[in-house]
Amino acid sequence: MTDSAPTDGQPVAPTPQPPAVVPAAPADAPEAPPAKLWDRMREDPQYAPEHLALEAVRRLGPEAAHWAVRARAEQPGVSAEVLAEQAARKFVNRARLSGAVSGAAGLPGAVLDVGVLAWTQARMVLHIAAAYGVDPVHTDRATDLLVLQKVHKVAETARLALGVAAGRERAGALFGSGGQPALGKVMLRLGVRLAQMAGVRAAKRIFAKVVPGAAIILGTWANSSATKDLAERSRALYRQYGGGTVPEPRRP
């Protein structure tokens, strides 16, 4: 609601505002990397983080935008800080569960887990961006993801890598994939690149595989810890664009 100007020194009752219109929820917001994305990353493991970041913005950005609009409609006057905290808590919990599930599945599950974890973290970052009024579907969010997840140190190199990945994606669609190395080697490269993106050291995964009974505990701890750290970095980045109630998403 908006207060009207005072008359003769007396406050005037606030003017009622129409309720926010909440758009229909996006139909396609997968909980894990889609099968086609896994295929793309397996075919091009060197650029797996870039492929994941691009797909996350395309597939998860609309969901984050819808969530922010709905949350503000359901919680009138809610601050960006509160919304960001809600998003962080939700996805840290999901990351913790992901670690417990994959930890029981051995090495193949560990590779899947770091992919799911990186996807969950990307989802969290986009929700935090939306909480602060930053457009989660803008292509710059893919750059943000790669820098926040420490795949690249600066935005310029992240943008260059995204451009390369996008070009390779188009070339693959046009000409098909060339000869691929052995599956084991591909999975190793893919796992290392995704672990780098998710903030989980490959050594921790190896330890979890080798030591009986350690997988579930270590996977849970590593996932939640890495996701909490990412949430703090994301909030620090997007906080500069809005600290109070943000009515509409905007692009920095």
N, C-alpha and C positions, 0 to 999 in steps of 0.2 A: 504494500500500500504506500501511497505518496501523500505527505502532509501538504495541505494547502497553506498559502501565506497567511500570517495572522492578520486580523482586522481589529484596529483600535487596540492593539496590544493583547488581544485575546486569541488564544489558539482556536483553530477551526478543525473540526473533525476530519480525519484522513479521508481522502477520496477512495472508495473501493475500486480495486483493479480487477479486471476479468481474470479468471483462473488461467494458468499456463496451459497451453495446448500440448499434450504429450504425443509425439508422433508414434506411429506403429513401430513395434520392435523389429529390428532387422531379422530377416528369416534365416540367415546363414552366418552363424558365429560359432564355429566348431570349438570344442573343448581341447582338442589336441591338433597338432599339425595335420592338415588334410593329406590324403594319400598322394595326390599329385605333387604336393610340396615335398614329401619324403622322396618321391621319385626324382624330383629336380635336384634335391640336395645330394642324393646318392650319385647322380650322374655328374655333379659338379661340386664335390665336397669342399674344395678350396674356398668357394664362395657361399657355403651353406648359411652363415650368419646373414649375409646380404639378402639371399633369397628369402630367408625366414622373415627378416625385417620388412621387406617389400610386401610379402603376402600378409603379414600381420596387420599392417596399416590398411590394406585393401579389405581384409576379411573381418578384422576386429575393431577398426576405427569407428565404423557406424554404430556398433554395439555400445562403445564407450560414450559416443555423443548422445545416444538415446538414454543411456543410464543417467548421465548428468542432468539432462532435461527432466527426466522422471523424478530423480532424487530432489531436485529443487522444487518441483511441484508438490511433492509429498512432504517436504520439510521446509516450509516457507521461512525465508530469512537465514537459512543455513549458510555457514561460511565455507569458503573454499578449503580452509584448513581442515574442517570437520569432514568434508566430503573426501578429501585426499586421505585422511586417516582411515575412513571407512573402506576405501578402495585398497589401501595397503594391507589392512588387517585381513580382508577377505582373501586376497591373493597370496599372502604369506601362509595362511592356513591351507590353501589349496596346494601350495608348493610343498608343505610339510607332508601332506597326504601322498603326494606324488612320490616323494622320496621313500616312504614306507612301502608303497606298492612295488616300485621298481627294484628296491633293494632285495626283495625276495626272489627276483627273477633272474639273478646272475648277470653275466656280462651283456648278453643281448638286451636284457631289460634295462641295463645301465645306459646303453646307447639310446634306447627309446626314451628313458627318463630325462636325459639331458636335453633332448629335443622337446619333450613335453614341458620341461621346466623353463626352457628358453621361451617357449610359446606363452606359457602362463605369465612369465615375467614381462614379456612384451605387452600382454593384455593389461597387466597392472599399470605399466608406464602410460599406456594410452588412456586408461581411466583416470590416472592422476593428472595427466595433461588436461583432460576434459573437466576435472574438478576445479582447476584454476582458470578455466575459460579459454584454454588453448585448443585449437581445432585438432582433434585426434585423427582426422582423415586427410590432413594435409601431408604432402609427400615429404616435407621436412621432418615429420615424426620418425620416418625410417632412419634418417641421419641421426636424430636424437637417440634412437634405440642403440645404434652401433657405438656411439660415444659413451652413453650412460652405461652400457654393458661392457665397456672397455675393450671392444673389438678393435676400435680405432681411437687414437688419442685426440684427434681434432676433427672438426666437422668437414674440413676440406677433403681430407683423405677418405672419410666415410662416403662423401658424395661421389668421389671418383670411383670407389669400389662398387657403390650401388649402380652407377652407370654401366660399369663393366658387367656386373651380374645381370642387369636388365638386358643388355645386349646379348649376352650368352643365352639368356632365357629365350629371347626372340629367335636367335640362330638355331637353338635346339628345336624349337617348334617348326621351323622352316625346313631344316635339313636332317633332323634326327640326330641321335647321339652317335658319337664315334666309338671306337674300341675302348672298352673300360678295363682298368686293372682288376686283379682278382678281388672277389667280394670281401674277403677278410681285410685286405689292405684298404679298400674303400670304406668299410665300416670303421676301421681304426682312424682314418683321417677324418671321417665325418664325426665320430665321437669326440675327438680332440677339439675340433673346431666348435662344435656345439657346447662342449664343456667350457671352452674359453668364453663363449658368449654368455653362458648361464652362471659364470663365476664359480665353477666347481673344478678343482684340479683333477686331472686324470688320475693322478697318484692316489687320490682318495677313493676313486672308484675301483682301482686295482686292489687296494687294501681291503675294501669292502667285499670284493670277490674272493680274495684268498683266505681271509680270516673267517672261519665259520661263526655265524651268529652276529657278526659285526655289521652286515650289510644294511639291515633295516635301520638300526640306530644311527649309523654314520650317514646313510642316505637322507634320513629325515633331518638331521642336524645341518648337514651341508646345504640342503635345499633351502631351509627356512632362513639360515644365516645369510646366505648369498642374496636371497630375495629381500630381506630386511635392509641390507646395505644398499641395494638398488633402489628401494623405496625412498630412503633418505636422500640419495643423490637426485632422484627424480623430483622430489618435493623441493629441494634446494634450487633446481633449475627452473621449474615452472612457477615457483612462488613469486618470482620477480614480475610475472605477468598479471598477477591478481592475488590479493590476500583476503578479500572480503567476499560478499555475495556477488557472484559473477552471473549476470543475466543470460548472456549468450556466448557461445564459443567464438573466439577470435584468433587470428593468426599473428604470431609474434613477428 
